[in-house]
Structures are given as C-alpha cells and as structure tokens.
Amino acid sequence: MKLSIRVDLGDGPYTVTTNLFTIVAWERKYKSKSSDLAKGIGMEDLAFLAYEASKQNGIVVPAVFDDFVKKVQDLGVEDADQARPTEEAPSDDN
C-alpha cells in the first residue's frame, strides 16, 4: 500500500510516499491492520504516516510526533489519478 501525502510544515509543501515499513510502524503504534485504512483514514493516522515517511526520506522533523502535528499547516493525500495519467481508450470508429 502506497500513499503519496502532501505535507506543509510552514516552509512550503513537500510530498512523501509511504512504504511497507511506514505501514507496519502505523500498525504497531495503533494496533490495527492496514486494511482498516480502506474504511477511512483519520487525520491522526494520516499525520503519523506523513511523520514516519518524512523521517524515512531524510526530511528533518521534530523528534516528538505531537510537535510535528503542531507544525502541520496542511496535510492531504495526493490525487492518485494525477500521479498516473492515462490515455483515452481508442474508439471503434477506425
């Protein structure tokens, strides 16, 4: 499961992508299964995933998760369709 998350801590937005390690860290912290995310993702869940993915990508974030959350100005999931544009299917009019 990969999510591209847009994060703005006040210094301009950046995007991070989750990976298996990020998801496992979330499962361990919240004692849930990743399939639970399909039912809907809460802001704390999204913030935690962004926090862990930021650390994994070498982005300097506060050492304490709550301090990271206090700095977040904007947080959201990037549109998957925007990241993978597709071409229109050919018509049968040929």
N, C-alpha and C positions, 0 to 999 in steps of 0.2 A: 504494500500500500504506500503510495507516494502522494504527498500533498505539497503543493507549492504555496507557501504562505508569505504574504506581503506584510512587512513589519516596518513601522516608523517609530523610532525612539526619540524623535525630535531633531535628528541630524539628517533627515531625508530618508526616504523609503529604500528598503532592500528586500530581496526575495530569497528565501531559503526553501530547500526541499527536504522533506522527511525521508528517512530510510528505515530499514528493519530495526537498527539499533535505537532510533528515536521512538519507534512504536513500542518496542519492548520496554524501554525506560518508562513510557507512559503507562503500560500495562502493570508494571511493578509498583509504580507510585500509587495508582488509583485502583489497584486490584480489580481490573476489568479486562475484558477481551477486546481486541481491535474491532471485532465485528459489532460491538456496541456503538462504535463511532458512526456506523452506517445509519443508525436510528436518528442521529442528530448529534452535532458536536457543540458542546458548551464553550463559552468564552475562556474559562479556565483551562479546559482541555487544549484549545487552540493556542493559548498563550504558552502553556507548558511545552507543546510540540515545537512552537517557534523558538522558545528559550533553548531547548535541547539541540535543535537543528542549528541554531546560531552558534552555540558552543562548538559543535562538531565541525562547523565550517570556518572556525578560527575568528569569528566575529566577537569582539570584546563586549561582554555583557556583565551586569552586576553578578557578584558571587551568589547572592541570595535571590531566589525566584521572585519573592514578593517585591523586592526592589526593582527587578526587571519589569514586573507588571505595573508598578507605579510610574515608570518611564514611558510606557507604551502610549503613543499618541493615536496610532491607527493600526488595525490588525484585521486581516481578512484572507480568505482563500482565493488564490488567483483562479481565474476562469480557465478551466481545462481546455475548452474549445478554442480559446485564444492562443494557447500554447501549442496546439496541434491543429492548424487549419487543414481543411480537407478540400479537395476539388469537387466540383459538382459532377454527379454521375452523368456519363454520356447518354444522350437521348436515343431513342429507337428510330429517329427520323432520317437516319443516314441512308 
